[in-house]
Amino acid sequence: MTISRRTLLAGSVAAAVAAPLPLRAQPIVTERLPLWPGRAPGGEGLAVRDEVVKRSPTGPADDIAWPHIATPMLNVVPAASPNGGAILMIPGGGYARVALGREGSSISRAFTARGYTVFELLYRLPHDGWAAGPDAPLQDAQRAMRLIRAGATKWKIDPTRVAAIGFSAGGHLAARLASRFALDTYKPVDAADRQSPRPVVAGLFFPVITMRDPHAHGQSRRELLGKDMSAERIARFSAESALPADMPPSFVAHAADDPVVPPANSLTMFVALQAAKIPSELHIFEKGGHGLPMQEDGEEHPWPTLFERFARRHGL
């Protein structure tokens, strides 16, 4: 069973919601918590409201996407048998929406079955007019990492063992979180902001990476950058640019037949990671479309195991 194109795409870019592996249990979201104690930063004067749409008229009730987000959230999906590790999961949507349900995605459940507590991120979108513009999603990703670490005792996780994984446009955000964790994108609001937002390891799956032609994903670039397409702005928000020496180890995976986000995005990122001497691993699978299957030819697809092996090797 593979991820269908309809299941993956939100607009023209997907969230990573895959067919589940056989699991010992089907964990559900046990908590949904707002990222910020009050209104998210930079929202003064905005009339943004949370809005949900179904991604298919005939799809399951929880097959939804969020084209407008006033209240960024974390879904907490607990591990079946906790091993102390945690994963921030960042879904896609081309920065036009965020394709995330309320009940816990199959990708999350696959990792909770392996012992990891998963935190699914519902992040704000630049088109809603937040003062930080293209950095509003990064504000939410940084804040999410800090909240996860601040709540380590509550969720029975090791605060040093928190990874971030992102899919499609969420892969772009995960890459920026990994490379721009030290960027001060907002003023601290409480004690949680004393925590580090740096993931111990990053997983970038069929990611949007570059904003540069000819391999940029057009919708993500338009939604993220708006009308300002200056060379300086394109360079700043291309996730392969200026990678720091302390960027966490990064795992990159893509399907060669992806019709939405060119695999050259992953190749570009891997070349940049290698040039910066960041421990990194790249997998280009022959098939998968805009997504990677959980099962192929009746067997478990190797990508979750490959990522887990890499991540455990680097501290997860």
C-alpha positions as CSV (number, residue, x, y, z in Angstrom):
1,M,0.0,0.0,0.0
2,T,1.4,3.4,-1.0
3,I,0.6,7.0,-0.3
4,S,-1.8,8.2,-2.9
5,R,-1.3,11.5,-4.7
6,R,-4.6,12.8,-3.4
7,T,-3.7,11.9,0.2
8,L,-0.4,13.6,-0.1
9,L,-1.2,16.8,-1.9
10,A,-2.6,19.9,-0.2
11,G,-2.9,22.4,-3.0
12,S,0.1,21.1,-5.0
13,V,2.4,20.1,-2.2
14,A,1.9,17.3,0.3
15,A,1.9,16.6,3.9
16,A,3.4,13.3,4.8
17,V,0.5,11.2,5.8
18,A,1.1,7.6,4.8
19,A,-0.5,4.2,4.9
20,P,0.2,2.8,8.4
21,L,2.5,0.0,9.2
22,P,1.0,-2.9,11.2
23,L,1.2,-1.4,14.7
24,R,1.0,-2.9,18.2
25,A,-1.4,0.0,19.1
26,Q,-3.0,2.9,17.3
27,P,-1.9,5.8,19.5
28,I,-4.0,8.9,19.1
29,V,-3.4,12.6,19.9
30,T,-3.6,12.9,23.6
31,E,-3.1,16.6,23.8
32,R,-3.4,19.7,21.5
33,L,-1.6,22.7,22.9
34,P,-1.1,26.2,21.5
35,L,2.5,27.2,21.0
36,W,2.1,30.7,22.4
37,P,0.7,31.8,25.8
38,G,-1.3,34.6,24.0
39,R,-1.6,35.6,20.4
40,A,1.3,34.6,18.2
41,P,4.0,37.3,17.7
42,G,3.5,39.9,15.0
43,G,-0.3,39.5,14.8
44,E,-1.3,43.0,16.0
45,G,-4.1,44.3,13.9
46,L,-4.6,41.1,12.0
47,A,-8.1,39.5,11.7
48,V,-6.8,36.0,10.9
49,R,-9.0,33.1,12.1
50,D,-8.3,29.4,12.1
51,E,-9.8,27.8,9.0
52,V,-10.1,24.2,8.0
53,V,-11.1,22.7,4.7
54,K,-11.5,19.1,3.6
55,R,-8.8,18.0,1.1
56,S,-11.3,15.7,-0.7
57,P,-15.1,15.7,-0.6
58,T,-15.1,12.0,-0.2
59,G,-12.1,11.7,2.1
60,P,-12.1,10.7,5.7
61,A,-13.3,13.3,8.2
62,D,-9.8,14.0,9.5
63,D,-8.3,14.4,6.0
64,I,-8.1,18.2,6.4
65,A,-5.9,21.2,5.7
66,W,-5.6,24.6,7.2
67,P,-5.4,27.5,4.7
68,H,-5.4,30.1,7.6
69,I,-3.9,29.6,11.0
70,A,-4.3,32.1,13.9
71,T,-3.5,29.6,16.6
72,P,-0.4,27.5,15.8
73,M,-0.5,24.2,17.7
74,L,1.2,21.0,18.6
75,N,-0.5,17.6,18.4
76,V,1.1,15.2,21.0
77,V,1.1,11.6,19.7
78,P,2.5,9.4,22.5
79,A,4.9,6.5,22.0
80,A,3.5,3.0,22.3
81,S,6.5,2.0,24.5
82,P,8.6,5.2,25.1
83,N,12.3,5.0,24.5
84,G,12.9,8.6,25.6
85,G,13.3,10.0,22.1
86,A,11.0,12.7,20.5
87,I,10.3,13.9,17.0
88,L,8.9,17.2,15.8
89,M,6.9,16.3,12.6
90,I,6.4,19.2,10.2
91,P,3.8,18.6,7.5
92,G,3.7,20.2,4.1
93,G,1.2,22.2,2.0
94,G,3.3,24.5,-0.2
95,Y,3.1,27.3,2.4
96,A,-0.4,27.8,1.1
97,R,-1.9,25.6,3.8
98,V,-0.8,23.0,6.3
99,A,-2.1,19.5,5.7
100,L,-2.6,18.2,9.2
101,G,-5.4,16.4,10.9
102,R,-6.4,16.4,14.5
103,E,-6.1,12.7,15.2
104,G,-2.5,11.8,14.5
105,S,-1.0,11.0,11.1
106,S,0.0,7.5,10.0
107,I,3.6,8.8,9.7
108,S,3.5,9.8,13.4
109,R,2.0,6.5,14.4
110,A,4.8,4.6,12.5
111,F,7.3,6.4,14.7
112,T,5.4,6.1,17.9
113,A,5.4,2.4,17.3
114,R,9.2,2.6,17.3
115,G,9.1,4.2,20.7
116,Y,9.3,7.9,19.8
117,T,6.8,10.5,21.1
118,V,5.8,12.6,18.1
119,F,4.8,16.3,18.1
120,E,2.9,17.4,15.0
121,L,3.3,21.1,14.1
122,L,0.5,23.3,12.9
123,Y,2.4,26.4,11.8
124,R,1.4,29.9,10.6
125,L,1.5,30.9,7.0
126,P,3.1,34.0,5.5
127,H,0.1,35.0,3.4
128,D,-1.9,35.8,6.5
129,G,0.2,39.0,7.0
130,W,2.3,38.2,10.2
131,A,4.9,40.8,10.9
132,A,7.7,38.2,10.5
133,G,6.6,37.4,7.0
134,P,8.5,34.3,5.7
135,D,10.0,33.8,9.2
136,A,6.6,33.3,10.9
137,P,6.8,29.5,10.2
138,L,10.3,29.5,11.6
139,Q,9.2,31.3,14.8
140,D,6.6,28.5,15.3
141,A,9.1,25.7,14.6
142,Q,11.7,27.2,17.1
143,R,9.0,27.7,19.7
144,A,7.8,24.1,19.2
145,M,11.3,22.7,19.9
146,R,11.6,24.8,23.0
147,L,8.2,23.7,24.3
148,I,9.0,20.1,23.7
149,R,12.2,20.4,25.7
150,A,10.5,22.4,28.4
151,G,7.9,19.7,28.9
152,A,10.4,16.8,28.8
153,T,9.5,15.6,32.3
154,K,5.8,15.7,31.6
155,W,6.1,13.7,28.4
156,K,8.8,11.4,29.7
157,I,11.3,12.3,27.0
158,D,15.0,13.1,27.1
159,P,15.4,16.8,26.1
160,T,18.7,16.0,24.4
161,R,17.0,13.5,22.1
162,V,14.6,15.6,20.0
163,A,14.7,15.4,16.2
164,A,12.8,17.3,13.5
165,I,11.5,15.8,10.4
166,G,9.7,17.7,7.5
167,F,7.9,16.7,4.4
168,S,7.7,18.7,1.2
169,A,7.3,22.4,2.2
170,G,7.6,21.1,5.7
171,G,11.0,19.8,4.7
172,H,12.0,23.4,3.8
173,L,10.9,24.5,7.3
174,A,12.7,21.6,8.9
175,A,15.9,22.5,7.0
176,R,15.6,26.2,8.0
177,L,15.0,25.1,11.7
178,A,18.1,23.0,11.5
179,S,20.3,25.7,9.9
180,R,18.8,28.8,11.5
181,F,18.1,27.6,15.0
182,A,20.4,30.3,16.3
183,L,18.5,33.1,14.5
184,D,16.6,35.3,17.0
185,T,13.2,35.4,15.3
186,Y,11.1,36.6,18.3
187,K,11.5,38.0,21.8
188,P,11.3,35.4,24.6
189,V,7.8,35.1,26.1
190,D,8.3,32.7,29.0
191,A,10.8,30.3,30.7
192,A,10.4,27.7,27.8
193,D,12.3,30.1,25.6
194,R,15.5,29.4,27.5
195,Q,15.6,26.0,25.8
196,S,17.5,25.4,22.7
197,P,15.5,25.1,19.4
198,R,18.3,23.0,17.7
199,P,17.2,19.5,16.7
200,V,19.7,16.8,17.5
201,V,19.1,15.5,13.9
202,A,17.0,16.5,10.9
203,G,15.1,14.4,8.4
204,L,14.2,16.1,5.1
205,F,11.7,14.1,3.0
206,F,11.0,15.1,-0.6
207,P,11.8,18.6,0.6
208,V,11.3,21.9,-1.0
209,I,14.8,23.4,-0.6
210,T,15.9,26.0,-3.1
211,M,14.1,29.2,-4.1
212,R,16.3,29.5,-7.1
213,D,15.4,28.6,-10.7
214,P,15.3,26.2,-12.4
215,H,14.4,23.8,-9.5
216,A,12.4,26.0,-7.2
217,H,8.8,24.8,-6.3
218,G,6.8,27.7,-7.7
219,Q,3.9,27.7,-5.3
220,S,6.2,27.5,-2.2
221,R,8.3,30.3,-3.5
222,R,5.3,32.5,-4.3
223,E,3.6,31.9,-0.9
224,L,6.8,32.3,1.1
225,L,8.4,35.3,-0.6
226,G,5.3,37.2,-2.0
227,K,6.2,40.0,-4.4
228,D,9.7,40.5,-3.3
229,M,11.7,38.1,-5.4
230,S,15.0,40.0,-5.1
231,A,18.2,38.0,-5.5
232,E,19.1,38.7,-1.9
233,R,15.7,37.5,-0.6
234,I,15.8,34.3,-2.8
235,A,19.3,33.5,-1.4
236,R,18.2,34.1,2.2
237,F,15.3,31.7,2.0
238,S,17.0,29.0,-0.1
239,A,17.5,26.4,2.6
240,E,20.8,25.2,1.1
241,S,22.4,28.7,1.6
242,A,25.1,29.5,4.2
243,L,24.8,26.3,6.3
244,P,26.5,26.7,9.7
245,A,29.2,24.4,10.9
246,D,27.0,23.4,13.9
247,M,24.0,22.4,11.8
248,P,22.7,19.0,13.1
249,P,23.3,15.9,11.1
250,S,20.8,15.7,8.3
251,F,19.1,12.8,6.4
252,V,17.6,13.6,3.0
253,A,15.3,11.4,0.9
254,H,13.3,11.8,-2.3
255,A,11.7,9.8,-5.1
256,A,13.2,10.1,-8.5
257,D,9.8,10.3,-10.1
258,D,8.5,13.2,-8.0
259,P,6.3,15.3,-10.3
260,V,5.8,18.1,-7.9
261,V,9.1,19.0,-6.2
262,P,12.1,18.2,-8.4
263,P,14.5,15.7,-6.8
264,A,17.2,18.2,-7.6
265,N,16.1,20.0,-4.4
266,S,17.4,17.0,-2.3
267,L,20.6,16.8,-4.4
268,T,21.2,20.5,-3.9
269,M,20.8,20.2,-0.2
270,F,23.1,17.2,0.1
271,V,25.8,18.9,-1.9
272,A,25.5,21.9,0.4
273,L,25.6,19.7,3.5
274,Q,28.7,17.9,2.3
275,A,30.4,21.2,1.4
276,A,29.7,22.4,5.0
277,K,31.0,19.1,6.4
278,I,27.7,18.3,8.1
279,P,27.2,14.6,8.7
280,S,24.6,13.7,6.1
281,E,23.0,10.9,4.1
282,L,21.0,11.0,0.9
283,H,18.6,8.4,-0.6
284,I,17.0,8.8,-4.0
285,F,14.4,6.0,-4.5
286,E,13.3,5.0,-8.0
287,K,9.6,5.4,-7.3
288,G,7.3,7.1,-4.9
289,G,6.0,10.2,-6.6
290,H,5.5,13.2,-4.4
291,G,5.9,11.1,-1.3
292,L,7.5,8.0,0.0
293,P,5.4,4.8,0.6
294,M,5.3,3.0,4.0
295,Q,5.0,-0.3,2.2
296,E,6.1,-1.5,-1.2
297,D,5.5,-4.8,-2.9
298,G,4.0,-6.1,0.3
299,E,7.0,-5.3,2.4
300,E,7.9,-2.4,4.7
301,H,9.7,0.3,2.7
302,P,13.2,1.0,4.0
303,W,13.0,4.7,4.5
304,P,11.8,4.8,8.2
305,T,14.4,2.3,9.2
306,L,17.1,4.1,7.3
307,F,16.2,7.4,8.9
308,E,16.0,5.8,12.4
309,R,19.4,4.2,12.0
310,F,21.0,7.5,10.9
311,A,19.2,9.4,13.7
312,R,20.2,6.9,16.4
313,R,23.8,7.0,15.3
314,H,23.7,10.8,15.8
315,G,22.0,11.0,19.2
316,L,18.3,10.3,18.8
